[in-house]
Amino acid sequence: MLLTRRSALLSAAAVSTFAAGGARAAETMKIGVVSPLTGPVAEPGRIQLNSIRIAAEKINAAGGVLGQQIELIVEDDQSTNPGAVLAFSRLAERKEIVGFVGSIRSTQMNAMAPDMLKVGKPVMFGGTDPTLTKLGNPWLFRCRPNDGYSGRVIVSFITGSMKLKKVALIHSTDAFGTGGKNAILANLEKMGLAPVLVQGYTNNQPDFSPVVLAVKSSGADVIVSYFTNEPDCAVFARQLRQLGVRTPWVGSPSIQSPVTRGLAKNALYGTYAVADFVEDSNPTAKAFADAYRAKHKESPDSGWTYDALTILAKGINDAKSTEPQKIRAAILAIKKFPGTEGEYNFDQFGDGLHGYNIVINNNDKIDYKEHIEFTD
């Protein structure tokens, strides 16, 4: 069963409601979801919501959770920190909700984290700021690799396979971009290297030409980027090409998003990215992508919300209880679980994944190159 509610600023009414298997609301297992339905990241939010719906349908078709059908209760975060806090507070008021799926945006997870700690129920999330699972909040479970791993993978790839050393590092100044920047700097330092340029920017920029000109004059032989919002990444890509910059580019996952590629088109051809989700990287990812295409006539750019609900449901079933501490213990016990994003092995901090894939954009086809995993 799915219930979607938009922000009161936009619509006070429920958008849609349906019951899987004819279950009544009182009989359902309720899961709260914070998702960007409006604002600059509404398009990737749409894909994430489609993905979690596929997971809910699969779980419900297999009998649900503890014999109950899953009901998703979705609140719009409006693509902002205040909107995310408001959305979670609305969900938190509903005591019947047994767990949550949070945000892919680290800055919004940081904004919501204090309230999540107070509520004391499991929250599956996709934000990649490494500090999120080190806040002393035992209720956060990450369903994507954190940027500590992406930084290690990027530096390993550019210095190893690409044999490049002069890095121009471009990053958002929000929590995601700052976390990525710090990870790159730390891993370059371990290699005895320093970047030739470190350039931050604020989100939702209409013009990146000053940043591009800084890259052009830096002498860099490789660009490394951490863009939070896909439209920013697309503007930067187009302006790189317009100003004649052909420097090899390795970016965070937003560089290979269908949203970014649709906006930037051939400006992204030949670029590399770390990618948590690549459908050719494992059988679970391929099966999910096929199911997504069959239902929505397009390819997904991520499977983390699919994994998030699947793992939360498994945790509840394994615990044989909706008691938060028992669910938490069951999730932490999950090892070698095949997800769309990779094999989940939860550590004591709530991180489930410990590596990344490298992909290349071959004329708008995202091709899998290699997976780099860390065990320490």
C-alpha positions in Angstrom: 0.0 0.0 0.0 1.4 3.4 -0.9 0.4 6.8 0.4 2.1 9.9 -1.0 1.6 13.4 0.5 3.1 16.5 -0.9 4.2 19.5 1.2 1.4 21.5 2.7 2.8 24.5 0.8 2.0 22.8 -2.5 -0.9 20.5 -1.8 -2.8 19.6 1.4 -4.3 16.5 -0.1 -3.0 13.0 -0.5 -1.8 12.4 -4.1 -2.5 8.7 -4.3 -3.4 5.7 -2.1 -3.6 2.0 -3.0 -3.7 -1.2 -1.0 -1.7 -4.2 -2.0 -3.8 -7.3 -1.8 -6.7 -5.3 -0.4 -5.1 -4.8 3.0 -6.7 -2.2 5.2 -4.4 0.6 6.6 -4.7 -0.8 10.2 -3.2 -4.1 9.0 -0.2 -2.7 7.2 3.5 -2.3 8.2 4.1 1.4 7.8 7.4 2.8 6.6 8.1 6.5 6.4 10.0 7.9 3.4 11.5 11.4 3.0 11.9 12.1 -0.7 12.4 15.2 -2.9 9.1 15.4 -4.9 9.6 19.1 -5.7 12.5 21.4 -6.1 15.8 21.1 -8.0 16.3 17.4 -7.3 12.8 16.3 -7.9 13.8 14.3 -11.0 16.3 12.0 -9.2 13.7 11.9 -6.4 11.2 10.5 -8.8 13.5 7.7 -9.8 14.3 6.9 -6.1 10.6 6.8 -5.3 9.9 4.5 -8.3 12.6 2.2 -7.1 11.3 1.9 -3.5 7.8 1.2 -4.9 9.2 -1.7 -6.9 10.8 -3.1 -3.7 7.5 -2.7 -1.8 5.6 -4.5 -4.5 8.0 -7.4 -4.6 8.0 -7.7 -0.8 4.2 -7.5 -0.6 3.9 -10.1 -3.4 6.1 -12.5 -1.3 3.9 -12.1 1.7 5.0 -8.8 3.2 6.7 -8.3 6.5 5.7 -10.4 9.6 2.6 -11.3 7.6 1.6 -7.6 6.9 1.7 -5.7 3.7 4.1 -2.8 3.5 2.6 0.7 3.3 4.9 3.6 2.3 4.1 7.0 3.7 6.0 9.6 1.7 6.7 13.2 2.6 8.2 15.8 0.3 11.5 17.3 1.5 11.2 20.1 -1.2 14.9 19.5 -2.0 15.9 21.7 1.0 17.2 21.2 4.5 14.2 23.0 6.2 11.9 20.9 4.0 13.6 17.7 5.0 13.3 18.5 8.7 9.6 19.4 8.3 9.0 16.2 6.3 10.6 14.0 8.9 8.8 15.7 11.7 5.5 14.9 10.0 6.5 11.3 9.7 7.8 11.1 13.3 4.3 12.1 14.6 2.9 8.9 13.3 3.8 6.4 16.0 2.7 3.5 14.0 5.7 3.9 11.6 8.3 1.3 12.4 11.2 2.5 10.3 12.2 5.1 7.8 14.0 5.6 4.5 15.9 9.0 4.6 17.7 11.0 2.0 20.4 10.6 -0.6 21.5 14.2 0.3 24.1 14.3 3.1 23.3 17.9 4.0 19.6 16.9 4.5 20.6 13.9 6.5 22.7 16.0 8.8 19.8 18.4 9.2 17.4 15.6 10.1 19.8 13.5 12.2 19.1 15.1 15.6 15.4 14.4 15.2 16.1 10.9 14.0 18.1 10.2 17.2 15.2 11.4 19.3 12.7 9.2 17.5 14.9 6.1 18.0 13.8 4.0 15.1 15.9 2.6 12.2 16.6 5.0 9.3 18.0 3.7 6.0 19.7 6.4 4.0 21.9 7.1 1.0 23.9 10.2 1.9 27.6 9.6 1.5 29.2 12.0 4.0 31.4 9.7 6.0 30.7 11.5 9.3 27.0 10.6 9.2 27.6 7.2 10.7 30.1 8.5 13.2 27.7 11.0 14.9 27.0 8.6 17.8 23.5 8.0 16.3 22.8 4.2 16.4 19.8 4.4 14.2 21.4 5.3 10.8 22.1 2.6 8.3 23.8 3.6 5.0 22.8 1.8 1.8 25.5 3.4 -0.4 29.3 3.4 0.0 30.5 6.5 1.9 32.8 9.1 0.4 35.7 7.7 2.4 35.6 4.9 -0.1 34.9 6.9 -3.1 37.9 9.1 -2.4 40.1 6.1 -2.0 38.8 4.5 -5.2 39.2 7.8 -7.2 42.7 8.4 -6.1 43.6 4.7 -6.7 42.1 4.8 -10.2 43.7 8.1 -11.3 47.2 7.4 -10.0 47.1 3.7 -10.9 45.1 3.0 -14.1 45.3 6.5 -15.5 48.8 7.3 -14.1 47.9 11.0 -13.5 48.9 13.1 -10.5 48.0 16.8 -11.1 44.5 17.0 -9.6 42.1 19.9 -10.0 39.4 19.2 -7.3 36.0 20.8 -7.8 33.4 20.4 -5.0 30.2 21.7 -3.6 30.6 23.4 -0.3 27.7 21.5 1.3 28.2 18.4 3.5 28.4 16.0 0.5 31.0 18.1 -1.4 33.0 18.9 1.6 33.1 15.2 2.7 34.3 14.3 -0.8 36.9 17.0 -0.9 38.3 15.9 2.5 38.5 12.3 1.4 40.3 13.2 -1.8 42.8 15.4 0.0 43.5 12.7 2.7 44.1 10.0 0.1 46.3 12.2 -2.1 48.3 13.0 1.0 48.8 9.3 1.6 50.3 9.1 -1.9 52.6 12.0 -1.3 50.6 14.2 -3.6 48.9 17.6 -3.3 46.2 19.0 -5.7 47.1 21.8 -8.1 43.6 23.4 -7.5 40.9 23.0 -4.8 37.8 25.0 -5.9 34.5 25.1 -4.0 31.2 26.4 -5.2 27.7 26.9 -3.7 24.8 24.7 -5.1 22.5 25.9 -7.9 25.0 28.0 -9.8 24.0 29.4 -13.2 27.6 30.0 -14.3 30.7 28.0 -13.8 33.0 29.8 -16.2 35.2 31.3 -13.4 35.7 27.7 -12.0 36.4 26.4 -15.5 39.0 29.1 -16.2 40.6 28.3 -12.9 40.9 24.6 -14.0 42.3 25.7 -17.4 45.0 27.8 -15.9 45.9 25.3 -13.1 48.0 22.9 -15.1 45.9 19.9 -14.0 46.1 16.7 -15.9 42.9 15.3 -14.3 39.7 16.9 -12.9 38.1 15.3 -9.8 34.6 16.5 -8.9 32.0 16.2 -6.2 28.7 17.8 -7.5 25.6 17.4 -5.3 23.0 18.6 -7.8 22.8 17.2 -11.3 22.0 20.6 -13.0 25.2 22.1 -11.6 27.2 19.2 -12.9 25.7 19.6 -16.4 26.4 23.4 -16.5 30.0 22.8 -15.5 30.3 20.0 -18.2 29.0 22.2 -21.0 31.1 25.2 -20.0 34.2 23.0 -19.8 33.7 22.1 -23.5 32.7 25.6 -24.5 36.0 27.0 -23.1 38.1 24.3 -24.7 39.0 22.2 -21.7 39.5 18.6 -22.5 41.2 17.5 -19.3 40.3 13.9 -18.2 37.5 14.0 -15.6 36.6 11.6 -12.9 33.5 12.5 -10.9 31.2 11.5 -8.1 28.1 9.5 -9.0 26.1 12.6 -10.2 28.3 12.8 -13.3 26.8 9.6 -14.7 23.2 10.2 -13.6 20.6 10.1 -16.4 19.5 13.5 -15.3 23.0 15.0 -15.7 23.6 13.2 -19.0 20.2 14.4 -20.4 21.2 18.0 -19.7 24.9 17.8 -20.7 24.7 15.3 -23.5 28.0 14.9 -25.4 29.8 17.2 -23.0 30.1 14.2 -20.8 31.3 11.7 -23.3 34.6 10.1 -22.2 34.2 11.0 -18.6 34.7 8.6 -15.7 32.8 8.2 -12.5 32.7 6.3 -9.3 29.3 4.6 -9.3 27.6 2.7 -6.5 24.9 1.4 -8.9 25.9 -0.2 -12.2 23.4 -2.7 -13.6 26.1 -4.9 -15.2 28.1 -5.2 -11.9 26.0 -7.9 -10.3 22.9 -10.1 -11.0 20.7 -8.3 -8.4 21.4 -5.0 -10.0 20.6 -6.4 -13.5 17.3 -8.0 -12.3 16.3 -4.7 -10.7 17.2 -2.6 -13.7 15.2 -5.0 -16.0 12.1 -4.7 -13.7 12.5 -0.9 -13.5 12.6 -0.7 -17.3 9.7 -3.0 -17.8 7.6 -0.8 -15.5 8.8 2.7 -16.3 10.3 2.5 -19.9 13.6 4.0 -18.7 16.8 2.9 -16.9 17.3 3.6 -13.2 20.4 5.5 -12.1 20.4 4.0 -8.6 19.1 1.1 -6.6 19.8 2.3 -3.1 16.1 2.9 -2.1 15.2 -0.5 -3.4 18.0 -2.0 -1.2 17.0 0.2 1.7 13.5 -1.1 1.9 14.5 -4.7 1.1 17.1 -4.6 4.0 14.7 -2.9 6.4 12.1 -5.5 5.7 14.7 -8.3 6.1 15.8 -6.8 9.4 12.2 -6.8 10.7 11.6 -10.3 9.5 14.9 -11.6 11.0 14.1 -9.8 14.3 10.6 -11.3 14.2 9.6 -8.0 15.9 9.0 -4.3 15.3 10.9 -3.4 18.5 13.6 -0.9 17.3 16.5 -2.4 19.2 15.8 -5.8 17.9 15.5 -4.5 14.3 18.8 -2.6 14.8 20.6 -5.7 15.9 19.2 -7.7 13.0 20.4 -5.2 10.4 23.9 -5.0 11.9 24.0 -8.8 11.7 23.4 -8.8 7.9 26.4 -10.1 6.0 27.0 -11.1 2.4 23.6 -9.9 1.4 23.3 -9.3 -2.4 21.9 -5.9 -3.1 21.7 -3.8 -6.3 24.5 -1.6 -5.0 26.8 -4.5 -4.1 27.3 -7.0 -1.3 26.1 -5.7 2.1 28.2 -6.4 5.1 27.1 -4.0 7.9 29.8 -2.8 10.2 29.4 -1.5 13.8 28.8 2.0 12.5 25.9 1.1 10.2 27.8 1.2 6.8 26.7 -1.6 4.6 29.0 -1.2 1.6 32.8 -0.7 1.4 33.8 -0.1 -2.2 32.8 1.5 -5.6 32.6 0.7 -9.2 34.4 2.7 -11.9 32.4 3.5 -15.1 33.0 5.4 -18.3 30.6 7.3 -20.4 30.9 5.9 -24.0 28.7 8.1 -26.1 26.0 8.2 -23.4 26.3 4.5 -22.7 27.6 3.9 -19.1 30.1 1.0 -19.3 31.3 -0.9 -16.3 35.1 -0.9 -16.0 36.1 -2.3 -12.6 35.1 -2.7 -8.9 37.5 -1.6 -6.1 36.6 -3.0 -2.7 38.3 -2.3 0.7 38.2 -4.6 3.7 39.9 -2.2 6.2 
